Amino acid sequence: MTSKSDHRTPAHGDRTMTLASRFARFAQATALWTGHPYTFLLAVAVVVAWIVTGPIFDYSDTWQLVINTGTTIVTFLMVFLIQNTQNRDTLAVQLKLSELVLAMKGAENKFASIEDLSDEELAALHEECRARVEMTQNHLDKRSLAPADKPRTTAHRTKSGGGR
């Protein structure tokens, strides 16, 4: 079922969702595989093999082109996979933080969707928070400098009271 604001047909939307979910699974699996130590060792082995073959191919332009082309293609494709994984991870962290903000009593709900603010709004909010931190720090500093007028409750326990 589509809403009035959704201009896609259901068939097209389903196909897009399937493509997106397939790509997300592929990107996640690739990120796990490429982040594995054995994959790094495989990449090192390829570079070492390329270096060893240098004298065989007389360090020709073609020999150099092989490694340049290979690394360029891998880098180009990995940028998109890494970005997809990064976007997904960032969104998951944002959702978790938003849930914590919304669940905390007394927390300002405006922080739950802070990632949607403009740079100027973020800067203004940062200054507001900085001012609150300074105010709190000043308050704490004043409290620590004030003379200890209150008796310490933990130091004076009676035998009959047994503490708490």
C-alpha positions in Angstrom: 0.0 0.0 0.0 1.4 3.4 -0.9 0.6 6.8 0.5 -0.5 9.8 -1.5 2.9 11.3 -1.2 4.6 8.1 -2.6 4.8 8.5 -6.4 6.1 5.0 -7.1 4.0 2.2 -8.2 3.8 -0.8 -5.9 5.7 -3.0 -8.3 8.5 -0.5 -8.8 8.7 0.2 -5.0 8.9 -3.5 -4.3 11.7 -3.9 -6.8 13.6 -0.9 -5.3 13.2 -2.3 -1.8 14.5 -5.7 -2.9 17.5 -4.1 -4.7 18.2 -1.9 -1.6 18.0 -4.8 0.8 20.1 -7.0 -1.5 22.7 -4.3 -1.7 22.7 -3.7 2.1 23.2 -7.4 2.7 26.0 -7.5 0.0 27.7 -4.4 1.5 27.5 -5.8 5.0 28.9 -9.1 4.0 31.7 -7.4 2.0 32.5 -5.1 4.9 32.9 -8.1 7.2 35.0 -10.0 4.7 37.3 -7.1 3.7 37.8 -6.2 7.4 39.1 -9.7 8.2 42.9 -10.1 8.8 43.1 -12.9 6.2 41.8 -10.5 3.6 44.5 -8.0 4.5 47.1 -10.7 4.3 45.7 -11.6 0.8 46.1 -8.0 -0.3 49.6 -7.9 1.0 50.4 -11.2 -0.8 49.1 -9.7 -4.1 51.3 -6.6 -3.7 54.3 -8.8 -2.8 53.6 -11.0 -5.9 53.4 -7.8 -8.0 56.7 -6.6 -6.6 58.4 -9.9 -7.2 57.2 -10.0 -10.8 58.8 -6.6 -11.5 62.1 -7.9 -12.7 60.4 -10.6 -14.8 58.4 -7.9 -16.7 61.4 -5.5 -16.6 59.3 -3.0 -14.6 57.4 -2.2 -17.7 54.6 0.3 -18.0 52.2 -2.6 -18.4 53.5 -4.1 -15.1 52.8 -0.8 -13.3 49.5 -0.4 -15.0 48.3 -3.7 -13.6 48.7 -2.7 -10.0 47.4 0.9 -10.6 44.3 -0.4 -12.4 43.6 -3.1 -9.9 44.0 -0.8 -6.9 41.9 2.0 -8.5 39.0 -0.4 -9.3 39.1 -1.9 -5.8 39.3 1.5 -4.2 36.5 2.9 -6.4 34.1 0.0 -5.5 35.0 -0.1 -1.8 34.2 3.6 -1.4 30.5 2.9 -2.1 30.5 -0.2 0.1 32.2 1.6 3.0 29.8 4.5 2.6 26.8 2.3 2.7 28.0 0.5 5.8 29.0 3.8 7.4 25.5 5.3 6.7 23.8 2.2 8.1 26.0 2.2 11.3 25.5 5.9 11.8 21.8 5.6 11.5 21.7 2.7 14.0 23.7 4.7 16.5 21.5 7.7 16.0 18.4 5.7 16.6 19.8 4.1 19.8 20.8 7.6 21.1 17.5 9.0 20.2 15.7 6.2 22.1 17.9 6.9 25.1 17.2 10.6 25.0 13.5 10.1 24.6 13.5 7.5 27.5 15.3 9.7 29.9 13.1 11.7 32.2 14.0 15.4 32.1 16.0 15.1 28.9 15.3 17.6 26.1 13.6 15.8 23.3 15.0 18.2 20.7 18.3 16.3 21.0 16.6 13.1 19.7 16.7 14.4 16.1 19.7 16.6 16.4 21.3 15.1 13.2 18.6 16.8 11.1 19.6 20.3 12.1 21.5 22.7 9.8 25.1 23.6 10.6 24.0 27.0 11.9 21.4 25.4 14.2 24.0 22.9 15.4 26.4 25.7 16.2 23.7 27.7 18.1 22.8 24.5 20.1 26.5 23.9 20.8 26.9 27.4 22.2 23.7 26.9 24.3 25.1 23.6 25.7 28.5 25.2 26.3 26.8 27.9 28.3 24.9 25.3 30.3 28.1 23.4 31.0 29.9 26.6 32.2 26.9 27.5 34.4 26.9 24.0 35.9 30.7 24.1 36.4 30.5 27.5 38.1 27.7 26.2 40.4 29.8 23.2 41.3 32.9 25.4 41.9 30.9 27.7 44.2 29.6 24.6 46.1 33.1 23.2 46.6 34.4 26.6 47.8 31.5 27.1 50.3 32.4 26.4 54.0 31.2 23.0 55.2 28.2 24.1 57.4 26.4 20.8 57.2 27.4 17.9 59.4 28.6 14.8 57.5 25.8 12.2 57.6 28.1 9.2 57.0 30.6 10.1 59.7 28.1 10.3 62.6 26.3 7.0 63.0 25.0 5.8 66.3 25.4 2.3 67.6 21.7 2.0 68.3 20.7 3.3 64.8 22.9 0.8 63.0 23.5 3.2 60.2 20.9 3.0 57.5 
